[in-house]
Amino acid sequence: MTGGLRILLALAMALVPGWAQAQSQDDATGLDRLTRRGDLLGWEAVGRVDLGNGMCTGVLIAPDLVLTAAHCVYDRATGRLRDAKSITFRAGYRDGRSVAESGVLRAVAHEGYDPATGTSAENIRHDAALLQLSRTIPAMTAAPFAIYSGGAQQGQVSVVSYGQGRSEAPSWQRACALLGRGEGLMAFNCDVTYGSSGAPVFMKEGNRARILSLVSAAVMDEAEKLSYGMELGPVVADLKRQLRSLPSRSLTGSASEGARRVGVGVRRLGNGSGGGAKFVRPGG
């Protein structure tokens, strides 16, 4: 972990009683591959965001809106936003099939995210983007998730993600932990890797799973499993405002549905190096 992030995490988590005890608890479970259609039931709104030369994970928060990480929608070579037309969202993608898919009409990254500064506390805090789909995905096909509105400081969470070595089907980690939160940041002990950027971190609110955060950055070290996300409520409100400020464009109907087979065409992601916290971005 970089020194700056370690210091910031220590400062933020000092506000949370029992931080040390929570960190020491081994309450994380392994990953379950959601292979069969029945396995996917209830998680269809989580999908793969295909970027041409890489991928991320995204989640529907409305029939035509997908939430993902801001660093996914920037082209690393140019530092500019990717052309929305180069992005495809594949809801419930598994082994070449998706329950529905759509191109992207418009994309906005949070205005507080700066692609030039890399992994920083400020960027993790704002590492979210909103994709407006060119076709709506009916709720009966993939029901969107709501944003978590509670104030939990610690507790059990779960993650559904794609990633390096598991890009052909979503993996569900049924139980990992929110270790603490503060100053717009959250820390988890969830199992994430390259390609998991933008994956929703779920927490129960009542008896329903809500989106607590998105996977942004992680310590890529076997000895230390730590990932970071952001407080989503105000960030999503900002993104919706940004999207409304763009010139309006017409949607083109409903997304293609059913067991649609798609060509993969996604490069396997690099392993990366180093043990510091870094964005789990497409292409490593």
KOLTISE-908473 format. One record per residue (C-alpha): residue in one letter; chain; x, y, z. Coordinates in nm, 4 decimals. Each point is the difference from the previous one (the first is absolute). Layout:
<atoms>
A/A/X/Y/Z .
...
</atoms>
This chain:
<atoms>
M/A/0.0000/0.0000/0.0000 .
T/A/0.1283/0.3475/-0.0761 .
G/A/0.0965/0.2065/0.3021 .
G/A/-0.2527/0.2720/-0.0740 .
L/A/-0.2916/-0.2407/-0.0204 .
R/A/0.1118/-0.1855/0.3123 .
I/A/0.0139/0.3248/0.1954 .
L/A/-0.3349/0.1150/-0.1350 .
L/A/-0.1617/-0.3326/0.0807 .
A/A/0.1395/0.0122/0.3529 .
L/A/-0.1381/0.3493/0.0497 .
A/A/-0.3378/-0.0853/-0.1455 .
M/A/-0.0388/-0.3274/0.1859 .
A/A/0.1080/0.1516/0.3312 .
L/A/-0.3537/0.1362/0.0106 .
V/A/-0.1411/-0.3510/-0.0015 .
P/A/-0.0146/-0.1872/0.3337 .
G/A/0.1311/-0.3536/-0.0205 .
W/A/0.1930/0.0577/-0.3245 .
A/A/0.2902/-0.2212/0.1077 .
Q/A/-0.2327/-0.2778/0.1094 .
A/A/-0.1990/0.0195/-0.3228 .
Q/A/0.3158/-0.0149/-0.2077 .
S/A/0.1181/-0.3142/0.1763 .
Q/A/-0.3218/-0.1943/-0.0544 .
D/A/0.0302/-0.2648/-0.2723 .
D/A/-0.3593/0.0190/-0.1191 .
A/A/0.0624/0.0012/-0.3736 .
T/A/-0.1247/-0.2922/-0.2090 .
G/A/0.1229/-0.1295/-0.3337 .
L/A/-0.1348/0.0792/-0.3454 .
D/A/-0.2952/-0.1856/-0.1525 .
R/A/-0.0134/-0.0059/-0.3800 .
L/A/-0.3535/0.0783/-0.1168 .
T/A/0.0009/-0.2507/-0.2842 .
R/A/-0.3611/-0.1088/-0.0495 .
R/A/-0.2918/0.2291/-0.0766 .
G/A/-0.1497/-0.0903/0.3362 .
D/A/0.3193/0.1050/0.1785 .
L/A/-0.0392/0.3451/-0.1513 .
L/A/-0.3528/0.0524/0.1310 .
G/A/-0.0193/0.3389/0.1724 .
W/A/0.3433/0.1095/-0.1258 .
E/A/-0.0885/0.0590/-0.3670 .
A/A/0.0504/0.3762/0.0377 .
V/A/0.3723/-0.0543/0.0547 .
G/A/0.1791/-0.0225/-0.3317 .
R/A/0.3226/0.0271/-0.1888 .
V/A/0.0981/0.3381/-0.1409 .
D/A/0.1945/-0.0738/-0.3179 .
L/A/0.2419/0.2725/-0.1025 .
G/A/0.1561/-0.1395/-0.3166 .
N/A/0.3439/-0.0595/0.1498 .
G/A/-0.1094/-0.0924/0.3500 .
M/A/-0.2948/-0.0333/0.2322 .
C/A/-0.1463/0.1129/0.3282 .
T/A/-0.3064/-0.0920/0.2032 .
G/A/-0.3169/0.2079/0.0096 .
V/A/-0.3458/-0.0084/0.1548 .
L/A/-0.3403/0.1313/-0.1027 .
I/A/-0.1522/0.2645/0.2270 .
A/A/-0.2816/0.0758/-0.2487 .
P/A/-0.1166/-0.1736/-0.3187 .
D/A/0.2313/0.2225/-0.2051 .
L/A/0.2711/0.0972/0.2526 .
V/A/0.3116/-0.1996/0.0904 .
L/A/0.2335/0.0914/0.2841 .
T/A/0.3699/-0.0852/-0.0384 .
A/A/0.3411/0.1409/0.0940 .
A/A/0.1133/0.3329/-0.1468 .
H/A/0.3462/-0.1295/-0.0849 .
C/A/-0.1623/-0.2604/-0.2261 .
V/A/-0.1455/0.2606/-0.2347 .
Y/A/0.3283/0.1849/-0.0513 .
D/A/0.2431/-0.1044/-0.2719 .
R/A/0.3354/-0.0461/0.1734 .
A/A/0.1924/0.0861/-0.3170 .
T/A/-0.1670/0.3378/-0.0546 .
G/A/-0.1307/0.0868/0.3469 .
R/A/-0.3341/0.0833/-0.1599 .
L/A/-0.3448/-0.1497/0.0386 .
R/A/-0.0579/-0.2967/-0.2252 .
D/A/-0.2453/0.0374/-0.2856 .
A/A/-0.3300/-0.1224/0.1457 .
K/A/-0.0620/-0.1971/-0.3197 .
S/A/0.3021/-0.2185/0.0786 .
I/A/-0.1579/-0.1259/0.3256 .
T/A/-0.2460/-0.2892/0.0294 .
F/A/-0.1849/-0.1131/0.3116 .
R/A/-0.0825/-0.3708/0.0189 .
A/A/-0.2432/-0.0675/0.2847 .
G/A/0.0414/-0.3366/0.1689 .
Y/A/0.2741/-0.1023/-0.2421 .
R/A/0.1187/-0.3580/0.0388 .
D/A/0.1890/-0.2283/-0.2370 .
G/A/-0.0766/0.1955/-0.3161 .
R/A/-0.3624/0.0771/0.0831 .
S/A/-0.1706/0.2939/0.1658 .
V/A/-0.3577/0.0470/0.1203 .
A/A/-0.0001/0.3377/-0.1789 .
E/A/0.2527/0.2349/-0.1514 .
S/A/0.0184/0.3560/-0.1249 .
G/A/0.2373/0.2535/-0.1400 .
V/A/0.0588/0.3262/0.1852 .
L/A/-0.1577/0.3282/-0.1051 .
R/A/0.1817/0.2310/0.2405 .
A/A/0.2570/-0.0402/0.2774 .
V/A/0.0993/0.2341/0.2820 .
A/A/0.2785/-0.0391/0.2554 .
H/A/-0.0245/0.1854/0.3294 .
E/A/0.1419/0.3489/-0.0392 .
G/A/0.2095/-0.0502/0.3153 .
Y/A/0.1974/-0.2839/-0.1589 .
D/A/0.3297/0.1032/-0.1618 .
P/A/0.1474/-0.2655/-0.2331 .
A/A/0.3381/0.1744/0.0035 .
T/A/0.0660/-0.0564/0.3709 .
G/A/-0.0389/-0.3785/0.0223 .
T/A/-0.0908/-0.1829/0.3198 .
S/A/-0.0656/0.2519/0.2754 .
A/A/-0.2500/0.0359/0.2804 .
E/A/-0.1711/0.2838/-0.1880 .
N/A/-0.0323/-0.2081/-0.3150 .
I/A/-0.1309/-0.3068/0.1828 .
R/A/-0.2565/0.2249/0.1659 .
H/A/-0.1296/0.1024/-0.3451 .
D/A/0.0777/-0.3123/-0.2044 .
A/A/-0.3473/-0.0511/-0.1462 .
A/A/-0.1553/0.0392/-0.3422 .
L/A/-0.3497/-0.0246/-0.1417 .
L/A/-0.0753/-0.1598/-0.3361 .
Q/A/-0.3287/0.0804/-0.1701 .
L/A/-0.0923/-0.2976/-0.2148 .
S/A/-0.1224/0.0440/-0.3548 .
R/A/-0.2728/-0.2565/0.0723 .
T/A/-0.1867/-0.0551/0.3242 .
I/A/0.0221/-0.3369/0.1729 .
P/A/-0.3409/-0.1009/0.1402 .
A/A/-0.0135/-0.0514/0.3756 .
M/A/-0.1589/-0.3412/-0.0537 .
T/A/0.3215/-0.1009/-0.1771 .
A/A/0.2505/0.1640/0.2349 .
A/A/-0.1417/0.1856/0.2991 .
P/A/0.2111/0.3078/0.0891 .
F/A/0.1443/0.0352/0.3497 .
A/A/-0.0578/0.2939/0.2328 .
I/A/0.2787/0.1857/0.1798 .
Y/A/0.0512/-0.0836/0.3687 .
S/A/-0.1122/0.2866/0.2211 .
G/A/0.0941/-0.1293/0.3460 .
G/A/0.2891/0.1091/0.2159 .
A/A/0.1713/-0.3311/0.0812 .
Q/A/0.3642/0.0455/0.1026 .
Q/A/0.0868/-0.3700/-0.0140 .
G/A/-0.1711/-0.3229/-0.0905 .
Q/A/-0.0451/-0.2769/-0.2519 .
V/A/-0.0102/0.0875/-0.3686 .
S/A/0.0094/-0.1993/-0.3232 .
V/A/0.1480/0.0680/-0.3434 .
V/A/-0.0962/-0.1162/-0.3485 .
S/A/0.2791/0.0581/-0.2505 .
Y/A/0.1833/-0.1029/-0.3120 .
G/A/0.3779/-0.0035/-0.0006 .
Q/A/0.3286/-0.1329/-0.1237 .
G/A/-0.0246/-0.3773/-0.0395 .
R/A/-0.3779/0.0134/0.0513 .
S/A/-0.1150/0.2297/-0.2784 .
E/A/-0.2489/-0.2482/-0.1489 .
A/A/-0.2468/-0.0084/0.2886 .
P/A/-0.0730/0.2097/0.3066 .
S/A/0.1436/-0.1130/0.3315 .
W/A/-0.1923/0.0538/0.3211 .
Q/A/0.1803/0.0396/0.3292 .
R/A/-0.2866/-0.0631/0.2379 .
A/A/0.1673/0.1474/0.3063 .
C/A/0.2865/0.2390/0.0500 .
A/A/0.0206/0.2986/0.2320 .
L/A/-0.0374/0.3741/0.0021 .
L/A/0.2948/0.0757/0.2258 .
G/A/-0.0761/0.3652/0.0477 .
R/A/-0.0956/0.3244/-0.1672 .
G/A/0.0830/0.3661/0.0324 .
E/A/0.0647/0.3163/-0.1999 .
G/A/-0.1903/-0.1370/-0.2998 .
L/A/0.2070/-0.3213/-0.0136 .
M/A/-0.0717/-0.3626/0.0875 .
A/A/0.2334/-0.2947/0.0577 .
F/A/-0.0837/-0.3678/-0.0589 .
N/A/0.1748/-0.3371/0.0192 .
C/A/-0.1723/-0.1270/-0.3155 .
D/A/0.1695/-0.2107/-0.2690 .
V/A/0.0367/0.2217/-0.3073 .
T/A/0.2443/0.0183/-0.2889 .
Y/A/0.0580/0.1730/-0.3328 .
G/A/-0.3331/0.0330/-0.1810 .
S/A/-0.1911/0.0253/0.3293 .
S/A/0.0010/0.3799/-0.0184 .
G/A/-0.3536/0.1305/0.0243 .
A/A/-0.1289/-0.3184/0.1628 .
P/A/-0.2853/0.0682/0.2424 .
V/A/0.0575/-0.0640/0.3688 .
F/A/-0.3357/-0.0974/0.1492 .
M/A/-0.1319/0.0394/0.3521 .
K/A/-0.3393/-0.1107/0.1266 .
E/A/-0.2523/0.2717/0.0790 .
G/A/-0.2949/-0.1774/0.1544 .
N/A/-0.0069/-0.3231/-0.1981 .
R/A/0.1122/0.1522/-0.3297 .
A/A/0.3496/0.0349/-0.1413 .
R/A/0.0927/0.3618/-0.0745 .
I/A/0.3121/0.1451/-0.1600 .
L/A/0.2226/0.1284/0.2784 .
S/A/0.3058/0.0868/-0.2103 .
L/A/0.1955/-0.0833/-0.3151 .
V/A/0.3371/-0.1718/-0.0155 .
S/A/0.2574/0.2644/-0.0889 .
A/A/0.3480/-0.1003/0.1174 .
A/A/0.1642/-0.2911/0.1761 .
V/A/0.3196/-0.1170/0.1598 .
M/A/0.1155/-0.2613/-0.2512 .
D/A/0.1947/-0.2079/0.2497 .
E/A/-0.0738/-0.3538/0.1179 .
A/A/0.1114/0.0928/0.3512 .
E/A/-0.2395/0.2918/0.0329 .
K/A/-0.3544/-0.0058/-0.1391 .
L/A/-0.1387/0.3504/0.0032 .
S/A/-0.2220/0.1831/-0.2458 .
Y/A/-0.1406/0.3496/-0.0080 .
G/A/-0.3227/0.1620/-0.1088 .
M/A/-0.1888/0.3236/0.0384 .
E/A/-0.3110/0.1374/0.1705 .
L/A/-0.2508/-0.0282/-0.2830 .
G/A/-0.3006/0.2134/0.0959 .
P/A/0.1295/0.3492/-0.0821 .
V/A/0.2209/-0.1313/-0.2812 .
V/A/-0.2956/-0.1543/-0.1859 .
A/A/-0.2033/0.3185/0.0480 .
D/A/0.2861/0.1978/-0.1566 .
L/A/0.0244/-0.2409/-0.2934 .
K/A/-0.3718/0.0248/-0.0741 .
R/A/0.0269/0.3786/0.0038 .
Q/A/0.2968/-0.0141/-0.2376 .
L/A/-0.1904/-0.2312/-0.2332 .
R/A/-0.3034/0.2299/-0.0036 .
S/A/0.2235/0.2902/-0.1014 .
L/A/0.1096/-0.1765/-0.3203 .
P/A/-0.1901/0.0477/-0.3282 .
S/A/-0.2890/-0.2465/-0.0101 .
R/A/0.0018/-0.2905/-0.2419 .
S/A/-0.2756/-0.2438/-0.0838 .
L/A/0.0025/-0.3566/0.1218 .
T/A/-0.0418/-0.2654/-0.2677 .
G/A/-0.2434/-0.2443/0.1617 .
S/A/0.0463/-0.3017/0.2248 .
A/A/0.3256/-0.1868/0.0401 .
S/A/0.0439/-0.3336/-0.1698 .
E/A/-0.1139/-0.2705/0.2401 .
G/A/0.0218/-0.3714/0.0529 .
A/A/0.2941/-0.2371/-0.0096 .
R/A/0.1965/0.2134/-0.2429 .
R/A/0.3379/-0.1413/-0.1063 .
V/A/0.2677/0.2599/-0.0461 .
G/A/0.3548/-0.0130/-0.1253 .
V/A/0.2383/0.0489/0.2882 .
G/A/0.2743/0.2048/-0.1658 .
V/A/0.1348/0.1159/0.3352 .
R/A/0.3706/-0.0128/0.0688 .
R/A/0.1061/-0.1933/0.3078 .
L/A/0.1071/0.2482/0.2567 .
G/A/0.3602/0.0410/0.1108 .
N/A/0.1144/-0.1041/0.3434 .
G/A/0.1445/0.3336/0.1032 .
S/A/0.2647/0.0235/0.2691 .
G/A/0.0691/0.1490/0.3361 .
G/A/-0.1811/-0.0234/0.3317 .
G/A/-0.1317/0.3553/0.0252 .
A/A/-0.3626/0.1003/-0.0344 .
K/A/-0.0797/0.0604/-0.3641 .
F/A/-0.3024/0.0295/-0.2222 .
V/A/-0.1173/-0.3446/-0.1093 .
R/A/-0.0327/0.1394/-0.3485 .
P/A/-0.0480/-0.1641/-0.3396 .
G/A/0.3319/-0.1133/-0.1419 .
G/A/0.1626/-0.0156/0.3463 .
</atoms>
